[in-house]
Amino acid sequence: MSELPQGIRGRVIRPGDADYESARRVYNANIDRRPDLIVRCVDVADVMRCVSYARERGLAIAIRGGGHSAPGFGTCDGGVVIDLSSMKGIRVDPGARTARAEGGSTWADLDHATHAFGLATPGGIVSTTGIGGLTTGGGFGYLSRSYGLSCDNLISADVVTADGELRIASPTQNEDLFWAIRGGGGNFGVVTSFEFRLHPVRDMYAGPILYSLDQTAGVLRLYRDFLRTAPREMSAFFAFLIVPSHAPFPEHLWGKTLPGIMCACNADPAVAESMIRPLREFGPPLLALPHSMPYPFLQSLFDGLVPHGLHHYWKGDFVRDLTEEAIAEHVKFGPRLPTAQSIMHIYPLDGAVQDVGPTETAFAYRDVRFVHVISAISADSGSLPAYREWAQEYWAALHPHSAAGSYMNFLMEEGEERAAKSYGGNRERLAPIKAKYDPENLFRVNQNIQPTQRASA
Ligand SMILES: Cc1cc2nc3c(=O)[nH]c(=O)nc-3n(C[C@H](O)[C@H](O)[C@H](O)COP(=O)(O)OP(=O)(O)OC[C@H]3O[C@@H](n4cnc5c(N)ncnc54)[C@H](O)[C@@H]3O)c2cc1C
Protein backbone atom coordinates (compact mmCIF):
# COMPACT_ATOMS: atom_id res chain seq x y z
CA MET A 1 0.00 0.00 0.00
CA SER A 2 1.37 3.39 -0.98
CA GLU A 3 0.48 6.57 0.88
CA LEU A 4 -2.67 6.75 2.99
CA PRO A 5 -5.64 8.87 2.01
CA GLN A 6 -5.09 12.41 3.23
CA GLY A 7 -7.49 14.70 5.05
CA ILE A 8 -9.70 11.97 6.50
CA ARG A 9 -11.23 12.74 9.90
CA GLY A 10 -12.40 9.17 10.58
CA ARG A 11 -10.15 6.34 11.65
CA VAL A 12 -8.10 4.61 8.92
CA ILE A 13 -7.31 0.99 9.77
CA ARG A 14 -4.59 -1.02 7.99
CA PRO A 15 -3.24 -4.59 8.19
CA GLY A 16 -1.10 -4.77 11.31
CA ASP A 17 -3.21 -2.34 13.32
CA ALA A 18 -4.49 -3.74 16.61
CA ASP A 19 -8.13 -3.58 15.54
CA TYR A 20 -7.60 -4.70 11.90
CA GLU A 21 -8.74 -8.28 12.58
CA SER A 22 -12.04 -7.22 14.12
CA ALA A 23 -12.55 -4.33 11.68
CA ARG A 24 -12.26 -6.51 8.56
CA ARG A 25 -14.95 -8.90 9.83
CA VAL A 26 -18.62 -8.64 8.92
CA TYR A 27 -21.82 -10.18 10.28
CA ASN A 28 -21.38 -13.49 8.39
CA ALA A 29 -18.40 -15.17 10.09
CA ASN A 30 -17.87 -17.31 7.01
CA ILE A 31 -16.51 -14.28 5.15
CA ASP A 32 -12.74 -14.00 5.51
CA ARG A 33 -11.42 -11.14 3.39
CA ARG A 34 -8.46 -8.82 3.86
CA PRO A 35 -8.96 -5.27 2.63
CA ASP A 36 -5.97 -2.92 2.21
CA LEU A 37 -7.77 -0.18 4.12
CA ILE A 38 -10.85 0.17 6.24
CA VAL A 39 -11.95 3.77 6.60
CA ARG A 40 -14.49 4.64 9.29
CA CYS A 41 -15.83 7.73 7.56
CA VAL A 42 -17.43 10.34 9.81
CA ASP A 43 -18.88 12.65 7.17
CA VAL A 44 -19.57 13.14 3.47
CA ALA A 45 -16.16 14.75 2.96
CA ASP A 46 -14.46 11.56 4.20
CA VAL A 47 -16.54 9.47 1.82
CA MET A 48 -15.70 11.74 -1.13
CA ARG A 49 -11.98 11.52 -0.38
CA CYS A 50 -12.07 7.74 0.00
CA VAL A 51 -13.91 7.27 -3.28
CA SER A 52 -11.40 9.46 -5.14
CA TYR A 53 -8.47 7.75 -3.42
CA ALA A 54 -9.70 4.30 -4.50
CA ARG A 55 -10.56 5.42 -8.05
CA GLU A 56 -7.16 7.04 -8.61
CA ARG A 57 -5.44 3.77 -7.61
CA GLY A 58 -7.82 1.36 -9.32
CA LEU A 59 -8.82 -0.19 -5.98
CA ALA A 60 -12.18 -1.88 -5.45
CA ILE A 61 -14.54 -0.28 -2.93
CA ALA A 62 -16.70 -2.24 -0.51
CA ILE A 63 -19.47 -0.12 1.02
CA ARG A 64 -20.38 -1.15 4.56
CA GLY A 65 -23.65 0.00 6.09
CA GLY A 66 -24.83 -2.46 8.76
CA GLY A 67 -22.46 -5.20 7.52
CA HIS A 68 -25.30 -7.75 7.22
CA SER A 69 -24.81 -8.82 3.60
CA ALA A 70 -24.70 -12.65 3.60
CA PRO A 71 -22.14 -12.77 0.74
CA GLY A 72 -20.06 -10.26 2.68
CA PHE A 73 -20.24 -7.24 0.40
CA GLY A 74 -19.31 -5.04 3.34
CA THR A 75 -15.69 -6.15 2.99
CA CYS A 76 -13.28 -7.12 0.20
CA ASP A 77 -9.86 -8.53 -0.60
CA GLY A 78 -7.23 -5.91 -1.32
CA GLY A 79 -9.47 -2.86 -1.70
CA VAL A 80 -10.92 -0.07 0.40
CA VAL A 81 -13.82 -0.58 2.82
CA ILE A 82 -15.90 2.56 3.21
CA ASP A 83 -17.32 1.80 6.65
CA LEU A 84 -20.29 4.06 7.41
CA SER A 85 -20.93 2.72 10.90
CA SER A 86 -19.90 6.04 12.50
CA MET A 87 -22.41 7.95 10.36
CA LYS A 88 -25.68 7.50 12.24
CA GLY A 89 -27.06 11.02 12.53
CA ILE A 90 -30.87 11.10 12.24
CA ARG A 91 -33.20 14.08 12.03
CA VAL A 92 -36.96 13.55 12.27
CA ASP A 93 -39.42 16.18 11.10
CA PRO A 94 -42.59 15.10 12.91
CA GLY A 95 -44.73 17.74 11.22
CA ALA A 96 -43.76 16.74 7.70
CA ARG A 97 -43.55 13.06 8.75
CA THR A 98 -40.10 12.60 7.27
CA ALA A 99 -36.73 11.46 8.59
CA ARG A 100 -33.25 11.90 7.22
CA ALA A 101 -30.83 9.19 8.35
CA GLU A 102 -27.13 8.87 7.61
CA GLY A 103 -26.01 5.84 5.61
CA GLY A 104 -24.51 3.88 8.53
CA SER A 105 -27.74 3.84 10.57
CA THR A 106 -29.32 0.53 11.45
CA TRP A 107 -33.06 -0.06 11.67
CA ALA A 108 -32.67 0.03 15.46
CA ASP A 109 -31.26 3.57 15.15
CA LEU A 110 -33.99 4.79 12.81
CA ASP A 111 -36.89 3.08 14.61
CA HIS A 112 -35.70 4.50 17.92
CA ALA A 113 -35.60 8.03 16.52
CA THR A 114 -38.98 7.92 14.79
CA HIS A 115 -40.85 6.00 17.52
CA ALA A 116 -40.56 9.00 19.82
CA PHE A 117 -43.09 10.67 17.48
CA GLY A 118 -45.28 7.58 16.93
CA LEU A 119 -43.91 7.23 13.40
CA ALA A 120 -42.00 4.63 11.36
CA THR A 121 -41.09 3.59 7.84
CA PRO A 122 -40.97 0.00 6.58
CA GLY A 123 -37.71 -1.74 7.51
CA GLY A 124 -36.38 -5.29 7.96
CA ILE A 125 -37.32 -7.71 10.74
CA VAL A 126 -33.95 -7.71 12.53
CA SER A 127 -33.02 -4.34 13.97
CA THR A 128 -29.25 -4.72 13.67
CA THR A 129 -29.52 -4.71 9.85
CA GLY A 130 -28.31 -1.58 8.08
CA ILE A 131 -30.76 0.76 6.38
CA GLY A 132 -28.16 1.15 3.57
CA GLY A 133 -28.02 -2.31 2.03
CA LEU A 134 -31.64 -3.10 2.83
CA THR A 135 -33.10 0.06 1.27
CA THR A 136 -30.92 0.11 -1.86
CA GLY A 137 -31.89 -3.53 -2.48
CA GLY A 138 -35.63 -2.86 -2.00
CA GLY A 139 -36.36 -3.74 1.62
CA PHE A 140 -39.47 -5.23 3.17
CA GLY A 141 -40.77 -5.92 6.64
CA TYR A 142 -43.91 -5.89 8.77
CA LEU A 143 -45.11 -2.52 7.45
CA SER A 144 -44.67 -3.31 3.75
CA ARG A 145 -48.19 -4.59 3.08
CA SER A 146 -49.41 -1.20 4.37
CA TYR A 147 -46.74 1.17 3.12
CA GLY A 148 -44.60 -0.61 0.51
CA LEU A 149 -40.92 -1.37 0.37
CA SER A 150 -38.32 0.70 2.22
CA CYS A 151 -37.16 2.06 -1.14
CA ASP A 152 -40.75 3.09 -1.98
CA ASN A 153 -40.62 5.40 1.01
CA LEU A 154 -37.46 7.13 -0.08
CA ILE A 155 -38.00 10.83 -0.79
CA SER A 156 -34.41 11.66 -1.67
CA ALA A 157 -30.86 10.51 -1.05
CA ASP A 158 -27.38 12.05 -0.95
CA VAL A 159 -25.06 9.91 -3.06
CA VAL A 160 -21.30 10.11 -3.53
CA THR A 161 -20.73 8.75 -7.02
CA ALA A 162 -17.57 7.25 -8.55
CA ASP A 163 -16.17 10.65 -9.58
CA GLY A 164 -16.04 11.57 -5.89
CA GLU A 165 -18.84 14.15 -6.23
CA LEU A 166 -21.94 14.43 -4.04
CA ARG A 167 -25.23 14.23 -5.93
CA ILE A 168 -28.74 14.63 -4.63
CA ALA A 169 -31.03 11.95 -6.03
CA SER A 170 -34.75 12.70 -5.94
CA PRO A 171 -37.80 12.80 -8.23
CA THR A 172 -36.55 16.17 -9.53
CA GLN A 173 -32.74 15.85 -9.35
CA ASN A 174 -30.68 13.11 -10.98
CA GLU A 175 -33.90 11.19 -11.50
CA ASP A 176 -32.15 8.25 -13.19
CA LEU A 177 -29.87 7.82 -10.17
CA PHE A 178 -32.88 8.06 -7.83
CA TRP A 179 -34.62 5.35 -9.86
CA ALA A 180 -31.54 3.09 -9.84
CA ILE A 181 -30.74 3.21 -6.11
CA ARG A 182 -34.26 1.99 -5.34
CA GLY A 183 -33.52 -1.70 -6.02
CA GLY A 184 -30.18 -1.55 -7.83
CA GLY A 185 -28.14 -1.94 -4.63
CA GLY A 186 -24.79 -0.28 -4.03
CA ASN A 187 -23.85 -0.21 -7.72
CA PHE A 188 -24.19 3.54 -8.20
CA GLY A 189 -22.38 5.13 -5.30
CA VAL A 190 -22.30 5.57 -1.54
CA VAL A 191 -25.59 6.81 -0.12
CA THR A 192 -24.49 9.06 2.71
CA SER A 193 -28.03 9.89 3.79
CA PHE A 194 -31.54 8.66 3.10
CA GLU A 195 -34.67 10.79 3.45
CA PHE A 196 -37.73 8.66 4.25
CA ARG A 197 -41.48 9.22 4.40
CA LEU A 198 -42.90 8.18 7.79
CA HIS A 199 -46.27 6.74 8.83
CA PRO A 200 -48.22 6.57 12.09
CA VAL A 201 -47.05 3.41 13.88
CA ARG A 202 -46.85 3.09 17.64
CA ASP A 203 -47.74 -0.32 19.08
CA MET A 204 -48.11 -3.47 17.04
CA TYR A 205 -50.15 -6.55 17.92
CA ALA A 206 -47.67 -9.25 17.06
CA GLY A 207 -46.14 -12.61 17.84
CA PRO A 208 -45.64 -16.14 16.58
CA ILE A 209 -48.27 -18.85 16.32
CA LEU A 210 -46.78 -22.36 16.23
CA TYR A 211 -48.42 -25.51 14.89
CA SER A 212 -47.57 -29.20 14.96
CA LEU A 213 -45.31 -30.56 12.24
CA ASP A 214 -47.91 -32.96 10.86
CA GLN A 215 -50.07 -29.94 9.99
CA THR A 216 -47.40 -28.29 7.84
CA ALA A 217 -49.20 -28.53 4.50
CA GLY A 218 -52.39 -27.15 6.03
CA VAL A 219 -50.51 -24.29 7.70
CA LEU A 220 -48.90 -23.30 4.40
CA ARG A 221 -52.32 -23.28 2.69
CA LEU A 222 -53.77 -21.33 5.61
CA TYR A 223 -50.97 -18.76 5.36
CA ARG A 224 -51.42 -18.39 1.58
CA ASP A 225 -55.20 -18.06 1.73
CA PHE A 226 -55.28 -15.89 4.87
CA LEU A 227 -53.19 -13.19 3.18
CA ARG A 228 -55.44 -13.13 0.12
CA THR A 229 -58.12 -11.36 2.13
CA ALA A 230 -56.24 -9.98 5.13
CA PRO A 231 -56.32 -6.17 5.34
CA ARG A 232 -53.07 -4.34 4.69
CA GLU A 233 -52.48 -3.48 8.36
CA MET A 234 -52.01 -7.21 8.86
CA SER A 235 -48.67 -8.74 7.97
CA ALA A 236 -47.48 -12.29 8.47
CA PHE A 237 -44.59 -14.48 7.46
CA PHE A 238 -44.41 -18.26 7.43
CA ALA A 239 -41.45 -19.91 9.14
CA PHE A 240 -39.90 -23.27 9.82
CA LEU A 241 -38.00 -22.90 13.06
CA ILE A 242 -36.44 -24.90 15.86
CA VAL A 243 -38.09 -23.66 19.03
CA PRO A 244 -35.52 -21.79 21.17
CA SER A 245 -34.85 -23.32 24.58
CA HIS A 246 -35.88 -20.35 26.66
CA ALA A 247 -38.85 -18.21 27.67
CA PRO A 248 -41.43 -17.36 26.45
CA PHE A 249 -41.48 -20.82 24.86
CA PRO A 250 -42.76 -23.67 27.10
CA GLU A 251 -40.17 -26.31 27.92
CA HIS A 252 -42.04 -29.16 26.24
CA LEU A 253 -41.54 -27.41 22.85
CA TRP A 254 -37.85 -26.59 23.24
CA GLY A 255 -35.73 -27.96 20.39
CA LYS A 256 -38.71 -29.09 18.29
CA THR A 257 -38.83 -28.22 14.59
CA LEU A 258 -42.20 -26.62 13.89
CA PRO A 259 -44.03 -24.58 11.26
CA GLY A 260 -45.26 -21.20 12.43
CA ILE A 261 -46.84 -17.96 11.31
CA MET A 262 -45.36 -14.76 12.70
CA CYS A 263 -48.06 -12.13 12.52
CA ALA A 264 -47.81 -8.39 13.09
CA CYS A 265 -50.72 -6.02 12.91
CA ASN A 266 -50.73 -2.22 13.04
CA ALA A 267 -54.21 -1.89 14.59
CA ASP A 268 -55.91 -1.72 17.98
CA PRO A 269 -55.51 -4.99 19.90
CA ALA A 270 -59.21 -5.88 19.69
CA VAL A 271 -59.32 -5.28 15.94
CA ALA A 272 -56.03 -7.12 15.43
CA GLU A 273 -57.22 -10.02 17.54
CA SER A 274 -60.29 -10.46 15.36
CA MET A 275 -58.12 -10.32 12.24
CA ILE A 276 -55.85 -13.12 13.39
CA ARG A 277 -58.73 -15.34 14.57
CA PRO A 278 -58.42 -17.72 11.56
CA LEU A 279 -54.77 -18.30 12.52
CA ARG A 280 -55.63 -18.97 16.17
CA GLU A 281 -58.49 -21.32 15.27
CA PHE A 282 -56.57 -23.54 12.85
CA GLY A 283 -55.13 -26.71 14.30
CA PRO A 284 -55.47 -25.71 17.15
CA PRO A 285 -51.99 -24.19 17.47
CA LEU A 286 -49.45 -25.55 19.94
CA LEU A 287 -48.71 -22.01 21.03
CA ALA A 288 -50.04 -18.54 20.21
CA LEU A 289 -48.08 -15.58 21.55
CA PRO A 290 -49.44 -12.46 19.79
CA HIS A 291 -49.84 -9.47 22.07
CA SER A 292 -49.41 -5.73 21.97
CA MET A 293 -45.86 -4.33 21.94
CA PRO A 294 -44.07 -1.12 20.93
CA TYR A 295 -42.91 -1.20 17.30
CA PRO A 296 -39.15 -1.03 18.12
CA PHE A 297 -39.60 -3.97 20.51
CA LEU A 298 -41.15 -6.01 17.68
CA GLN A 299 -38.33 -4.98 15.37
CA SER A 300 -35.72 -6.34 17.77
CA LEU A 301 -37.63 -9.49 18.78
CA PHE A 302 -35.33 -11.82 16.80
CA ASP A 303 -32.03 -9.95 17.22
CA GLY A 304 -30.83 -12.35 19.93
CA LEU A 305 -31.46 -15.42 17.78
CA VAL A 306 -29.15 -14.25 14.98
CA PRO A 307 -26.25 -12.39 16.62
CA HIS A 308 -23.18 -11.13 14.77
CA GLY A 309 -20.57 -13.82 14.12
CA LEU A 310 -22.52 -16.91 13.02
CA HIS A 311 -21.76 -18.71 9.73
CA HIS A 312 -24.43 -18.14 7.07
CA TYR A 313 -25.34 -19.65 3.72
CA TRP A 314 -28.58 -18.54 2.08
CA LYS A 315 -30.65 -19.42 -0.99
CA GLY A 316 -33.81 -17.65 -2.09
CA ASP A 317 -36.26 -16.81 -4.83
CA PHE A 318 -39.30 -14.69 -5.50
CA VAL A 319 -42.49 -16.77 -5.57
CA ARG A 320 -45.59 -16.03 -7.65
CA ASP A 321 -47.83 -18.23 -5.52
CA LEU A 322 -47.63 -21.10 -3.08
CA THR A 323 -48.68 -23.96 -5.34
CA GLU A 324 -49.49 -27.47 -4.15
CA GLU A 325 -46.22 -28.63 -5.78
CA ALA A 326 -44.21 -26.05 -3.79
CA ILE A 327 -46.04 -26.97 -0.59
CA ALA A 328 -45.08 -30.64 -1.11
CA GLU A 329 -41.39 -29.65 -1.30
CA HIS A 330 -41.67 -27.51 1.85
CA VAL A 331 -43.22 -30.47 3.67
CA LYS A 332 -40.25 -32.59 2.57
CA PHE A 333 -37.34 -30.22 3.29
CA GLY A 334 -38.56 -27.77 5.95
CA PRO A 335 -38.62 -30.28 8.81
CA ARG A 336 -34.92 -31.03 8.13
CA LEU A 337 -33.63 -27.67 9.44
CA PRO A 338 -30.02 -28.53 10.23
CA THR A 339 -29.30 -26.26 13.24
CA ALA A 340 -31.10 -24.29 15.92
CA GLN A 341 -30.40 -21.01 14.12
CA SER A 342 -31.35 -22.18 10.59
CA ILE A 343 -34.68 -21.07 9.18
CA MET A 344 -36.89 -21.01 6.13
CA HIS A 345 -39.08 -17.92 5.86
CA ILE A 346 -41.74 -16.92 3.33
CA TYR A 347 -42.49 -13.18 3.39
CA PRO A 348 -45.43 -11.43 1.69
CA LEU A 349 -44.81 -8.95 -1.12
CA ASP A 350 -48.40 -7.99 -1.83
CA GLY A 351 -50.54 -5.07 -0.67
CA ALA A 352 -48.86 -1.69 -1.06
CA VAL A 353 -45.73 -3.27 -2.59
CA GLN A 354 -47.86 -3.98 -5.65
CA ASP A 355 -49.22 -0.43 -5.84
CA VAL A 356 -45.90 0.51 -7.43
CA GLY A 357 -45.33 -0.61 -11.02
CA PRO A 358 -42.42 -2.87 -12.05
CA THR A 359 -40.60 -0.05 -13.89
CA GLU A 360 -41.31 2.78 -11.40
CA THR A 361 -38.25 1.82 -9.34
CA ALA A 362 -35.34 -0.53 -10.09
CA PHE A 363 -37.01 -3.18 -7.88
CA ALA A 364 -38.74 -5.15 -10.62
CA TYR A 365 -40.67 -7.93 -8.91
CA ARG A 366 -43.98 -6.21 -8.23
CA ASP A 367 -46.18 -9.08 -9.41
CA VAL A 368 -45.08 -11.84 -7.04
CA ARG A 369 -46.98 -12.65 -3.86
CA PHE A 370 -44.01 -13.90 -1.85
CA VAL A 371 -40.26 -14.11 -1.42
CA HIS A 372 -38.59 -16.97 0.41
CA VAL A 373 -35.20 -17.46 2.00
CA ILE A 374 -33.61 -20.72 3.10
CA SER A 375 -30.85 -19.93 5.59
CA ALA A 376 -28.39 -22.51 6.85
CA ILE A 377 -26.83 -20.87 9.89
CA SER A 378 -24.25 -22.41 12.17
CA ALA A 379 -22.04 -21.39 15.06
CA ASP A 380 -19.22 -23.54 13.74
CA SER A 381 -17.62 -23.25 10.31
CA GLY A 382 -16.72 -26.93 9.99
CA SER A 383 -20.32 -28.06 9.78
CA LEU A 384 -21.45 -25.41 7.30
CA PRO A 385 -20.74 -27.44 4.10
CA ALA A 386 -23.25 -30.12 5.10
CA TYR A 387 -25.83 -27.49 6.01
CA ARG A 388 -25.17 -25.68 2.75
CA GLU A 389 -26.18 -28.88 0.93
CA TRP A 390 -29.54 -28.87 2.70
CA ALA A 391 -30.17 -25.26 1.59
CA GLN A 392 -29.10 -26.00 -1.98
CA GLU A 393 -31.24 -29.13 -2.28
CA TYR A 394 -34.26 -27.40 -0.73
CA TRP A 395 -33.85 -24.43 -3.08
CA ALA A 396 -33.34 -26.67 -6.17
CA ALA A 397 -36.56 -28.52 -5.38
CA LEU A 398 -38.51 -25.24 -5.03
CA HIS A 399 -36.90 -23.37 -7.92
CA PRO A 400 -39.12 -24.85 -10.68
CA HIS A 401 -42.12 -23.52 -8.70
CA SER A 402 -40.61 -20.04 -8.16
CA ALA A 403 -40.25 -16.87 -10.23
CA ALA A 404 -37.10 -16.50 -12.36
CA GLY A 405 -35.06 -14.38 -9.95
CA SER A 406 -34.17 -13.95 -6.32
CA TYR A 407 -34.40 -10.92 -4.06
CA MET A 408 -30.92 -9.47 -4.54
CA ASN A 409 -30.44 -9.10 -0.79
CA PHE A 410 -30.95 -12.85 -0.34
CA LEU A 411 -28.40 -13.86 -3.02
CA MET A 412 -24.94 -15.16 -2.20
CA GLU A 413 -22.25 -14.82 -4.90
CA GLU A 414 -24.17 -16.90 -7.42
CA GLY A 415 -22.84 -15.63 -10.74
CA GLU A 416 -23.77 -12.96 -13.26
CA GLU A 417 -26.87 -14.68 -14.58
CA ARG A 418 -28.50 -15.03 -11.15
CA ALA A 419 -27.61 -11.43 -10.31
CA ALA A 420 -29.07 -10.24 -13.63
CA LYS A 421 -32.28 -12.18 -13.00
CA SER A 422 -32.70 -10.50 -9.64
CA TYR A 423 -33.06 -7.19 -11.52
CA GLY A 424 -35.65 -8.78 -13.83
CA GLY A 425 -36.89 -6.60 -16.66
CA ASN A 426 -35.04 -3.55 -15.26
CA ARG A 427 -31.56 -4.98 -15.92
CA GLU A 428 -31.37 -3.35 -19.39
CA ARG A 429 -32.21 0.08 -18.03
CA LEU A 430 -29.79 -0.19 -15.10
CA ALA A 431 -26.68 -0.87 -17.23
CA PRO A 432 -26.52 2.55 -18.97
CA ILE A 433 -27.21 4.35 -15.67
CA LYS A 434 -24.29 2.40 -14.21
CA ALA A 435 -22.18 3.48 -17.22
CA LYS A 436 -23.13 7.11 -16.61
CA TYR A 437 -22.36 7.23 -12.88
CA ASP A 438 -19.71 4.49 -12.53
CA PRO A 439 -18.14 3.86 -15.96
CA GLU A 440 -15.11 2.00 -14.52
CA ASN A 441 -17.18 -0.22 -12.23
CA LEU A 442 -15.51 1.10 -9.10
CA PHE A 443 -18.50 -0.12 -7.08
CA ARG A 444 -18.28 -3.81 -8.01
CA VAL A 445 -18.40 -5.52 -4.61
CA ASN A 446 -22.15 -6.13 -4.91
CA GLN A 447 -24.69 -7.94 -7.13
CA ASN A 448 -22.89 -6.29 -9.95
CA ILE A 449 -24.33 -4.48 -12.94
CA GLN A 450 -21.76 -4.11 -15.71
CA PRO A 451 -21.58 -0.56 -17.10
CA THR A 452 -22.77 -0.80 -20.69
CA GLN A 453 -24.39 1.74 -22.97
CA ARG A 454 -27.65 0.87 -24.66
CA ALA A 455 -27.02 -0.49 -28.15
CA SER A 456 -28.90 2.48 -29.63
CA ALA A 457 -27.14 5.09 -27.46
C1 LIG B 1 -30.51 -11.23 10.20
C2 LIG B 1 -30.93 -10.60 8.89
C3 LIG B 1 -32.26 -10.26 8.69
C4 LIG B 1 -32.67 -9.70 7.49
N1 LIG B 1 -33.99 -9.37 7.33
C5 LIG B 1 -34.37 -8.72 6.20
C6 LIG B 1 -35.71 -8.25 6.06
O1 LIG B 1 -36.54 -8.41 6.95
N2 LIG B 1 -36.03 -7.58 4.92
C7 LIG B 1 -35.13 -7.38 3.92
O2 LIG B 1 -35.50 -6.74 2.92
N3 LIG B 1 -33.86 -7.84 4.02
C8 LIG B 1 -33.47 -8.50 5.13
N4 LIG B 1 -32.17 -8.93 5.25
C9 LIG B 1 -31.25 -8.82 4.11
C10 LIG B 1 -30.62 -7.44 4.10
O3 LIG B 1 -31.46 -6.57 3.36
C11 LIG B 1 -29.24 -7.47 3.43
O4 LIG B 1 -28.40 -8.35 4.16
C12 LIG B 1 -28.61 -6.08 3.34
O5 LIG B 1 -27.48 -6.15 2.50
C13 LIG B 1 -28.19 -5.57 4.69
O6 LIG B 1 -27.79 -4.23 4.61
P1 LIG B 1 -26.49 -3.74 5.43
O7 LIG B 1 -26.34 -2.29 5.20
O8 LIG B 1 -26.56 -4.25 6.82
O9 LIG B 1 -25.38 -4.58 4.64
P2 LIG B 1 -23.83 -4.30 4.32
O10 LIG B 1 -23.19 -5.64 4.37
O11 LIG B 1 -23.27 -3.22 5.13
O12 LIG B 1 -23.88 -3.80 2.84
C14 LIG B 1 -24.17 -4.68 1.78
C15 LIG B 1 -24.13 -3.94 0.49
O13 LIG B 1 -25.24 -3.05 0.41
C16 LIG B 1 -24.86 -1.86 -0.24
N5 LIG B 1 -24.92 -0.74 0.71
C17 LIG B 1 -24.96 -0.78 2.06
N6 LIG B 1 -25.04 0.47 2.56
C18 LIG B 1 -25.01 1.30 1.50
C19 LIG B 1 -25.04 2.71 1.37
N7 LIG B 1 -25.13 3.52 2.43
N8 LIG B 1 -24.98 3.24 0.11
C20 LIG B 1 -24.91 2.45 -0.96
N9 LIG B 1 -24.89 1.11 -0.90
C21 LIG B 1 -24.94 0.54 0.33
C22 LIG B 1 -23.46 -2.08 -0.73
O14 LIG B 1 -23.45 -2.67 -2.00
C23 LIG B 1 -22.93 -3.04 0.30
O15 LIG B 1 -21.81 -3.73 -0.13
C24 LIG B 1 -31.73 -9.48 6.46
C25 LIG B 1 -30.39 -9.81 6.67
C26 LIG B 1 -29.99 -10.37 7.87
C27 LIG B 1 -28.55 -10.75 8.06
The ligand as an SDF file (V2000), in Angstrom:
LIG
                    3D

 53 58  0  0  0  0  0  0  0  0999 V2000
  -30.5110  -11.2270   10.1970 C   0  0  0  0  0  0  0  0  0  0  0  0
  -30.9340  -10.6050    8.8940 C   0  0  0  0  0  0  0  0  0  0  0  0
  -32.2560  -10.2630    8.6910 C   0  0  0  0  0  0  0  0  0  0  0  0
  -32.6690   -9.6970    7.4880 C   0  0  0  0  0  0  0  0  0  0  0  0
  -33.9850   -9.3660    7.3250 N   0  0  0  0  0  0  0  0  0  0  0  0
  -34.3700   -8.7220    6.1960 C   0  0  0  0  0  0  0  0  0  0  0  0
  -35.7080   -8.2470    6.0630 C   0  0  0  0  0  0  0  0  0  0  0  0
  -36.5390   -8.4100    6.9480 O   0  0  0  0  0  0  0  0  0  0  0  0
  -36.0350   -7.5800    4.9220 N   0  0  0  0  0  0  0  0  0  0  0  0
  -35.1290   -7.3790    3.9240 C   0  0  0  0  0  0  0  0  0  0  0  0
  -35.4970   -6.7440    2.9230 O   0  0  0  0  0  0  0  0  0  0  0  0
  -33.8590   -7.8360    4.0190 N   0  0  0  0  0  0  0  0  0  0  0  0
  -33.4700   -8.4990    5.1280 C   0  0  0  0  0  0  0  0  0  0  0  0
  -32.1720   -8.9310    5.2480 N   0  0  0  0  0  0  0  0  0  0  0  0
  -31.2490   -8.8150    4.1070 C   0  0  0  0  0  0  0  0  0  0  0  0
  -30.6210   -7.4400    4.0980 C   0  0  0  0  0  0  0  0  0  0  0  0
  -31.4630   -6.5680    3.3620 O   0  0  0  0  0  0  0  0  0  0  0  0
  -29.2410   -7.4730    3.4300 C   0  0  0  0  0  0  0  0  0  0  0  0
  -28.4010   -8.3540    4.1550 O   0  0  0  0  0  0  0  0  0  0  0  0
  -28.6080   -6.0840    3.3390 C   0  0  0  0  0  0  0  0  0  0  0  0
  -27.4770   -6.1530    2.4970 O   0  0  0  0  0  0  0  0  0  0  0  0
  -28.1940   -5.5690    4.6900 C   0  0  0  0  0  0  0  0  0  0  0  0
  -27.7910   -4.2260    4.6140 O   0  0  0  0  0  0  0  0  0  0  0  0
  -26.4910   -3.7360    5.4260 P   0  0  0  0  0  0  0  0  0  0  0  0
  -26.3390   -2.2920    5.2050 O   0  0  0  0  0  0  0  0  0  0  0  0
  -26.5640   -4.2470    6.8210 O   0  0  0  0  0  0  0  0  0  0  0  0
  -25.3790   -4.5770    4.6380 O   0  0  0  0  0  0  0  0  0  0  0  0
  -23.8350   -4.3020    4.3200 P   0  0  0  0  0  0  0  0  0  0  0  0
  -23.1870   -5.6390    4.3730 O   0  0  0  0  0  0  0  0  0  0  0  0
  -23.2710   -3.2230    5.1280 O   0  0  0  0  0  0  0  0  0  0  0  0
  -23.8830   -3.8010    2.8380 O   0  0  0  0  0  0  0  0  0  0  0  0
  -24.1700   -4.6830    1.7810 C   0  0  0  0  0  0  0  0  0  0  0  0
  -24.1270   -3.9390    0.4870 C   0  0  0  0  0  0  0  0  0  0  0  0
  -25.2450   -3.0480    0.4090 O   0  0  0  0  0  0  0  0  0  0  0  0
  -24.8610   -1.8600   -0.2400 C   0  0  0  0  0  0  0  0  0  0  0  0
  -24.9150   -0.7430    0.7080 N   0  0  0  0  0  0  0  0  0  0  0  0
  -24.9610   -0.7780    2.0600 C   0  0  0  0  0  0  0  0  0  0  0  0
  -25.0360    0.4660    2.5630 N   0  0  0  0  0  0  0  0  0  0  0  0
  -25.0100    1.3040    1.5050 C   0  0  0  0  0  0  0  0  0  0  0  0
  -25.0360    2.7110    1.3660 C   0  0  0  0  0  0  0  0  0  0  0  0
  -25.1320    3.5180    2.4260 N   0  0  0  0  0  0  0  0  0  0  0  0
  -24.9770    3.2410    0.1130 N   0  0  0  0  0  0  0  0  0  0  0  0
  -24.9120    2.4530   -0.9630 C   0  0  0  0  0  0  0  0  0  0  0  0
  -24.8860    1.1050   -0.8980 N   0  0  0  0  0  0  0  0  0  0  0  0
  -24.9370    0.5370    0.3250 C   0  0  0  0  0  0  0  0  0  0  0  0
  -23.4600   -2.0760   -0.7300 C   0  0  0  0  0  0  0  0  0  0  0  0
  -23.4500   -2.6690   -2.0000 O   0  0  0  0  0  0  0  0  0  0  0  0
  -22.9300   -3.0410    0.2970 C   0  0  0  0  0  0  0  0  0  0  0  0
  -21.8090   -3.7330   -0.1260 O   0  0  0  0  0  0  0  0  0  0  0  0
  -31.7320   -9.4780    6.4600 C   0  0  0  0  0  0  0  0  0  0  0  0
  -30.3940   -9.8130    6.6710 C   0  0  0  0  0  0  0  0  0  0  0  0
  -29.9890  -10.3680    7.8650 C   0  0  0  0  0  0  0  0  0  0  0  0
  -28.5540  -10.7530    8.0630 C   0  0  0  0  0  0  0  0  0  0  0  0
  1  2  1  0
  2  3  1  0
  2 52  2  0
  3  4  2  0
  4  5  1  0
  4 50  1  0
  5  6  2  0
  6  7  1  0
  6 13  1  0
  7  8  2  0
  7  9  1  0
  9 10  1  0
 10 11  2  0
 10 12  1  0
 12 13  2  0
 13 14  1  0
 14 15  1  0
 14 50  1  0
 15 16  1  0
 16 17  1  0
 16 18  1  0
 18 19  1  0
 18 20  1  0
 20 21  1  0
 20 22  1  0
 22 23  1  0
 23 24  1  0
 24 25  2  0
 24 26  1  0
 24 27  1  0
 27 28  1  0
 28 29  2  0
 28 30  1  0
 28 31  1  0
 31 32  1  0
 32 33  1  0
 33 34  1  0
 33 48  1  0
 34 35  1  0
 35 36  1  0
 35 46  1  0
 36 37  1  0
 36 45  1  0
 37 38  2  0
 38 39  1  0
 39 40  1  0
 39 45  2  0
 40 41  1  0
 40 42  2  0
 42 43  1  0
 43 44  2  0
 44 45  1  0
 46 47  1  0
 46 48  1  0
 48 49  1  0
 50 51  2  0
 51 52  1  0
 52 53  1  0
M  END
$$$$
